[in-house]
Amino acid sequence: MYQSLMHLNGAIMIDTVWAWAILGIILLSIEIAIGSFDILWFGIAALSVAIALWLFPEMNTATQYVMFASLSLLSLGLWRFHYKKTETHSRVGQSQGQEVGRIGMVITACGPNQNGKIRFVQGLMGDREWTAVSSETITENTEAEVVAVEGNALRIKSI
């Protein structure tokens, strides 16, 4: 009689463990598809309840639900509290101010009515040669300093 009761309890335990495990896997699969990091914590909590139920098969249903709810909300709350959102747009290839002050060699003359070109020894924002604009006339083979970034061109002044 003891074996049949244990077998019956074992069968019930396995069914409930599998239910929690399948729920956890489904939630994690949804998280992978969506990528919001909100559902992740519910999936981990469901898998944690499945493991706890496997270790402690006598755990009642109310304890399972309380454990799932508390693990889910606690981990989600901790994540949101410690997670700092960063800018959502990429600034790759865009000026962030570190170009101002760089010195290069003018390779095509530029002036108030003519765009020129400036070359840098070390690349600047991914390229060594840039379109240059200036309010003063700057001849070829003159060193110039970047004073501003204006769209796709660099505003320069002779030094």
Secondary structure by P-SEA (a helix, b strand, c coil): caaaaaaaaaaaaaaaaaaaaaaaaaaaaaaaacccccaaaaaaaaaaaaaaaaacccccaaaaaaaaaaaaaaaaaaaaaacccccccccccccccccccbbbbbcbbbcccccbbbbbccccccccbbbbbccccccccbbbbbccccccbbbbbcc
